[in-house]
């Protein structure tokens, strides 16, 4: 979903929440939940838009109405922790779309 479309959905009240997904290598992706389905922000050519940081996401979302906004990290445990090698947990932390001064 392109930013323009996502902005329109947010202003119309269709967006349930926005998640900023943190990936290895300092890459962040935006995901919007609309009607129970996830939609990733893309560049209009079908490629995911990569963001640099939480602050970069806030810059992108500056015109959005206040919505639930979460930073999402996947936490992988290895066998040394006594967990299965395929075990994966997700940490979802609420954050603000607004810069606090």
SVG drawing of the C-alpha trace seen along z (x, -y; Angstrom):
<svg xmlns="http://www.w3.org/2000/svg" viewBox="-14 -20 38 48">
<polyline fill="none" stroke="black" stroke-width="0.4" points="0.0,0.0 1.4,-3.4 1.7,-6.2 -1.1,-8.2 -3.5,-5.3 -2.5,-4.5 -3.0,-8.2 -6.5,-8.2 -7.4,-5.0 -6.1,-6.5 -8.0,-9.7 -11.2,-7.8 -10.8,-5.8 -10.2,-2.5 -6.7,-1.8 -6.9,0.2 -3.2,-0.1 0.2,-0.8 3.2,1.4 6.8,0.5 8.6,3.8 12.2,3.9 14.4,6.2 18.1,7.2 20.4,4.6 18.6,1.5 15.8,1.8 12.2,0.9 9.0,1.6 5.6,0.1 2.5,2.3 -1.0,1.1 -3.9,3.3 -7.1,2.6 -10.1,4.9 -7.9,7.5 -5.5,7.7 -1.9,6.4 -0.8,4.1 2.8,3.1 3.9,-0.3 5.4,0.0 7.1,-2.4 4.5,-2.1 6.5,0.5 5.7,3.4 8.9,3.1 8.6,2.6 9.6,-0.9 12.6,-0.7 12.7,-3.2 15.9,-4.0 14.5,-4.5 11.5,-5.2 12.1,-8.9 12.0,-8.3 8.7,-6.5 7.3,-9.5 8.4,-11.8 6.5,-9.6 3.4,-9.5 3.4,-13.2 0.1,-13.9 -1.7,-10.9 -4.4,-11.1 -3.5,-9.6 -3.6,-5.8 -2.3,-2.9 1.4,-2.6 3.7,0.2 7.4,1.1 7.5,4.8 10.7,6.9 11.0,10.6 13.0,12.3 14.6,15.5 15.8,17.9 18.5,20.4 19.0,23.9 21.4,22.7 18.4,21.0 16.6,24.3 14.2,23.3 13.5,25.1 15.6,23.8 12.4,22.7 10.9,21.0 10.1,17.3 8.4,14.7 7.3,11.2 7.7,8.2 5.2,5.4 5.8,2.1 3.4,-0.8 5.0,-4.1 3.8,-7.5 3.6,-8.8 4.4,-12.2 7.8,-13.5 7.8,-14.4 9.7,-17.5"/>
</svg>
